[in-house]
């Protein structure tokens, strides 16, 4: 990312990683060792500030007030990276999910295994977000409301159907992968 993010981690089952959140500076990377089996999700909190000793984020906040989310999930709208590690038959499954909204582009790029595909939503969907589904601050659109797919599917106009198609087919490669 060209800016600092505060990844949050929520475990759904199995072993738990040592951390439930951390700071990731622009251009940096980190390695997390997560014992298997594990299911859970990652998200990237943005525009976080220390407000009276509490961490407060503009998007995807988990409301823990700390860098670690401590068992709390992200508050939508949120782009999610979802994983099942060491699942059925020892297989790993992963995907990028926009079911709870969108706040930033995200990709999962597997390493070390042949035949595993990238799952990504690399485009800034906020740039094509209709105003009725956008969340704005002084810097412009910062997130796409949760349930936007359901909201768009509920509309009958051709524009809505075309927009949904564009977002899903052109901007995102949101597919479940297994390794």
C-alpha positions as a LaTeX table, in Angstrom:
\begin{tabular}{lrrr}
\hline
Residue & $x$ (\AA) & $y$ (\AA) & $z$ (\AA) \\
\hline
Unk1 & 0.00 & 0.00 & 0.00 \\
Unk2 & 1.16 & 3.56 & $-0.58$ \\
Unk3 & 0.02 & 4.39 & 2.98 \\
Unk4 & 0.18 & 2.83 & 6.45 \\
Unk5 & $-2.51$ & 0.28 & 7.32 \\
Unk6 & $-3.36$ & $-1.43$ & 10.61 \\
Unk7 & $-4.27$ & $-5.04$ & 9.74 \\
Unk8 & $-6.75$ & $-6.71$ & 12.05 \\
Unk9 & $-7.12$ & $-10.47$ & 12.54 \\
Unk10 & $-10.17$ & $-12.40$ & 13.72 \\
Unk11 & $-9.96$ & $-16.13$ & 14.33 \\
Unk12 & $-13.00$ & $-18.24$ & 13.59 \\
Unk13 & $-11.72$ & $-21.61$ & 14.68 \\
Unk14 & $-8.69$ & $-23.73$ & 15.34 \\
Unk15 & $-5.44$ & $-22.42$ & 16.72 \\
Unk16 & $-4.97$ & $-18.70$ & 17.18 \\
Unk17 & $-2.18$ & $-16.47$ & 15.90 \\
Unk18 & $-0.08$ & $-14.68$ & 18.51 \\
Unk19 & $-1.29$ & $-11.27$ & 17.27 \\
Unk20 & $-4.76$ & $-9.90$ & 16.52 \\
Unk21 & $-3.47$ & $-6.75$ & 14.83 \\
Unk22 & $-0.34$ & $-4.86$ & 13.89 \\
Unk23 & 0.94 & $-1.75$ & 12.09 \\
Unk24 & 2.16 & $-2.13$ & 8.50 \\
Unk25 & 3.97 & 0.93 & 7.17 \\
Unk26 & 3.80 & 1.94 & 3.51 \\
Unk27 & 5.78 & $-0.49$ & 1.32 \\
Unk28 & 6.55 & $-2.83$ & 4.23 \\
Unk29 & 5.67 & $-6.49$ & 4.64 \\
Unk30 & 5.53 & $-8.92$ & 7.52 \\
Unk31 & 5.50 & $-12.68$ & 8.04 \\
Unk32 & 2.91 & $-14.21$ & 10.33 \\
Unk33 & 3.21 & $-17.78$ & 11.54 \\
Unk34 & $-0.26$ & $-19.19$ & 12.00 \\
Unk35 & $-0.50$ & $-22.75$ & 13.32 \\
Unk36 & $-2.95$ & $-25.00$ & 11.48 \\
Unk37 & $-5.76$ & $-25.78$ & 11.45 \\
Unk38 & $-7.04$ & $-22.20$ & 11.42 \\
Unk39 & $-9.95$ & $-20.24$ & 9.98 \\
Unk40 & $-10.20$ & $-16.51$ & 10.10 \\
Unk41 & $-10.09$ & $-13.21$ & 8.35 \\
Unk42 & $-7.78$ & $-10.26$ & 7.89 \\
Unk43 & $-8.69$ & $-6.66$ & 7.08 \\
Unk44 & $-6.75$ & $-3.41$ & 6.77 \\
Unk45 & $-7.82$ & $-0.52$ & 8.97 \\
Unk46 & $-7.02$ & 2.88 & 7.46 \\
Unk47 & $-6.51$ & 6.47 & 8.58 \\
Unk48 & $-5.97$ & 5.45 & 12.21 \\
Unk49 & $-5.09$ & 8.00 & 14.88 \\
Unk50 & $-4.37$ & 7.95 & 18.58 \\
Unk51 & $-7.33$ & 9.72 & 20.16 \\
Unk52 & $-6.79$ & 10.17 & 23.89 \\
Unk53 & $-4.82$ & 6.91 & 24.18 \\
Unk54 & $-7.30$ & 4.96 & 22.02 \\
Unk55 & $-6.64$ & 3.87 & 18.43 \\
Unk56 & $-9.49$ & 5.09 & 16.21 \\
Unk57 & $-9.65$ & 4.23 & 12.49 \\
Unk58 & $-11.69$ & 5.84 & 9.68 \\
Unk59 & $-12.41$ & 2.47 & 8.04 \\
Unk60 & $-12.63$ & $-1.12$ & 9.24 \\
Unk61 & $-12.17$ & $-0.18$ & 12.88 \\
Unk62 & $-12.65$ & $-3.05$ & 15.34 \\
Unk63 & $-13.42$ & $-0.67$ & 18.24 \\
Unk64 & $-10.85$ & $-2.27$ & 20.56 \\
Unk65 & $-9.06$ & 1.06 & 20.97 \\
Unk66 & $-5.78$ & $-0.80$ & 20.48 \\
Unk67 & $-3.57$ & $-2.06$ & 17.66 \\
Unk68 & $-4.75$ & $-5.61$ & 18.47 \\
Unk69 & $-8.45$ & $-6.29$ & 17.88 \\
Unk70 & $-8.58$ & $-8.82$ & 20.74 \\
Unk71 & $-11.38$ & $-10.97$ & 19.34 \\
Unk72 & $-13.43$ & $-8.14$ & 17.84 \\
Unk73 & $-14.27$ & $-8.17$ & 14.14 \\
Unk74 & $-14.12$ & $-5.27$ & 11.72 \\
Unk75 & $-16.97$ & $-2.78$ & 11.64 \\
Unk76 & $-18.31$ & $-2.68$ & 8.05 \\
Unk77 & $-17.78$ & $-1.55$ & 5.40 \\
Unk78 & $-14.78$ & $-3.83$ & 5.09 \\
Unk79 & $-12.75$ & $-5.63$ & 2.41 \\
Unk80 & $-11.89$ & $-9.04$ & 3.87 \\
Unk81 & $-9.22$ & $-11.65$ & 3.20 \\
Unk82 & $-10.70$ & $-14.96$ & 4.38 \\
Unk83 & $-8.69$ & $-18.12$ & 5.05 \\
Unk84 & $-9.11$ & $-21.73$ & 6.06 \\
Unk85 & $-5.65$ & $-23.21$ & 6.63 \\
Unk86 & $-5.20$ & $-26.95$ & 7.02 \\
Unk87 & $-8.91$ & $-27.51$ & 6.42 \\
Unk88 & $-10.61$ & $-30.46$ & 4.72 \\
Unk89 & $-7.90$ & $-33.02$ & 3.97 \\
Unk90 & $-5.22$ & $-30.53$ & 4.99 \\
Unk91 & $-6.15$ & $-28.16$ & 2.16 \\
Unk92 & $-5.97$ & $-24.38$ & 2.36 \\
Unk93 & $-8.83$ & $-22.19$ & 1.09 \\
Unk94 & $-8.81$ & $-18.42$ & 0.63 \\
Unk95 & $-10.75$ & $-15.58$ & $-0.95$ \\
Unk96 & $-11.27$ & $-11.83$ & $-1.00$ \\
Unk97 & $-14.77$ & $-10.95$ & 0.18 \\
Unk98 & $-16.78$ & $-7.78$ & $-0.46$ \\
Unk99 & $-19.93$ & $-9.10$ & 1.21 \\
Unk100 & $-19.47$ & $-6.62$ & 4.09 \\
Unk101 & $-18.63$ & $-3.70$ & 1.79 \\
Unk102 & $-15.35$ & $-2.32$ & 0.41 \\
Unk103 & $-12.76$ & 0.10 & 1.72 \\
Unk104 & $-9.57$ & $-0.66$ & $-0.20$ \\
Unk105 & $-8.10$ & $-2.91$ & $-2.90$ \\
Unk106 & $-6.73$ & $-6.24$ & $-1.62$ \\
Unk107 & $-5.04$ & $-9.35$ & $-3.04$ \\
Unk108 & $-3.98$ & $-12.77$ & $-1.83$ \\
Unk109 & $-0.96$ & $-14.06$ & $-3.76$ \\
Unk110 & 0.06 & $-17.60$ & $-2.77$ \\
Unk111 & 3.74 & $-18.50$ & $-2.71$ \\
Unk112 & 5.48 & $-21.82$ & $-2.99$ \\
Unk113 & 2.61 & $-23.87$ & $-4.39$ \\
Unk114 & 2.03 & $-24.49$ & $-8.05$ \\
Unk115 & $-1.48$ & $-24.15$ & $-9.42$ \\
Unk116 & $-2.80$ & $-21.79$ & $-6.76$ \\
Unk117 & $-4.49$ & $-18.72$ & $-8.19$ \\
Unk118 & $-4.45$ & $-15.13$ & $-6.99$ \\
Unk119 & $-7.69$ & $-13.92$ & $-5.42$ \\
Unk120 & $-7.93$ & $-10.16$ & $-5.65$ \\
Unk121 & $-9.92$ & $-7.01$ & $-5.95$ \\
Unk122 & $-7.03$ & $-4.82$ & $-7.14$ \\
Unk123 & $-9.09$ & $-1.83$ & $-8.31$ \\
Unk124 & $-10.27$ & 1.00 & $-6.12$ \\
Unk125 & $-13.99$ & 0.25 & $-6.32$ \\
Unk126 & $-14.60$ & 3.49 & $-4.38$ \\
Unk127 & $-13.78$ & 5.38 & $-7.58$ \\
Unk128 & $-16.90$ & 3.96 & $-9.27$ \\
Unk129 & $-19.09$ & 3.90 & $-6.18$ \\
Unk130 & $-22.58$ & 5.37 & $-6.68$ \\
Unk131 & $-23.22$ & 8.11 & $-4.10$ \\
Unk132 & $-26.11$ & 6.20 & $-2.49$ \\
Unk133 & $-23.69$ & 3.41 & $-1.48$ \\
Unk134 & $-20.61$ & 5.50 & $-0.61$ \\
Unk135 & $-19.24$ & 6.66 & 2.72 \\
Unk136 & $-17.26$ & 9.90 & 2.52 \\
Unk137 & $-14.99$ & 11.99 & 4.68 \\
Unk138 & $-13.03$ & 15.17 & 3.92 \\
Unk139 & $-10.75$ & 13.18 & 1.58 \\
Unk140 & $-13.56$ & 11.83 & $-0.62$ \\
Unk141 & $-15.12$ & 8.37 & $-0.81$ \\
Unk142 & $-13.42$ & 6.11 & 1.73 \\
Unk143 & $-15.66$ & 3.05 & 1.64 \\
Unk144 & $-18.50$ & 1.23 & $-0.07$ \\
Unk145 & $-21.37$ & 0.32 & 2.28 \\
Unk146 & $-21.88$ & $-3.25$ & 3.44 \\
Unk147 & $-24.35$ & $-5.31$ & 1.50 \\
Unk148 & $-23.84$ & $-3.29$ & $-1.68$ \\
Unk149 & $-24.19$ & $-6.41$ & $-3.81$ \\
Unk150 & $-27.56$ & $-7.17$ & $-2.24$ \\
Unk151 & $-28.64$ & $-3.55$ & $-2.56$ \\
Unk152 & $-27.72$ & $-3.44$ & $-6.24$ \\
Unk153 & $-29.37$ & $-6.78$ & $-6.97$ \\
Unk154 & $-32.57$ & $-5.41$ & $-5.44$ \\
Unk155 & $-32.74$ & $-2.61$ & $-7.99$ \\
Unk156 & $-34.27$ & $-3.18$ & $-11.41$ \\
Unk157 & $-32.52$ & $-0.56$ & $-13.51$ \\
Unk158 & $-30.15$ & $-1.62$ & $-16.28$ \\
Unk159 & $-27.56$ & 0.77 & $-14.89$ \\
Unk160 & $-27.57$ & $-1.05$ & $-11.54$ \\
Unk161 & $-27.17$ & $-4.44$ & $-13.20$ \\
Unk162 & $-24.39$ & $-3.12$ & $-15.43$ \\
Unk163 & $-22.62$ & $-1.56$ & $-12.46$ \\
Unk164 & $-22.79$ & $-4.79$ & $-10.47$ \\
Unk165 & $-21.46$ & $-6.71$ & $-13.45$ \\
Unk166 & $-18.65$ & $-4.18$ & $-13.95$ \\
Unk167 & $-17.64$ & $-4.25$ & $-10.31$ \\
Unk168 & $-17.60$ & $-8.02$ & $-10.07$ \\
Unk169 & $-16.22$ & $-8.95$ & $-13.48$ \\
Unk170 & $-13.94$ & $-6.06$ & $-14.38$ \\
Unk171 & $-12.65$ & $-4.77$ & $-11.08$ \\
Unk172 & $-12.46$ & $-7.87$ & $-8.91$ \\
Unk173 & $-11.37$ & $-11.44$ & $-9.29$ \\
Unk174 & $-13.20$ & $-12.64$ & $-6.21$ \\
Unk175 & $-13.04$ & $-16.39$ & $-6.43$ \\
Unk176 & $-12.58$ & $-19.09$ & $-3.85$ \\
Unk177 & $-9.25$ & $-20.82$ & $-4.23$ \\
Unk178 & $-7.88$ & $-23.93$ & $-2.67$ \\
Unk179 & $-4.39$ & $-25.34$ & $-2.49$ \\
\hline
\end{tabular}
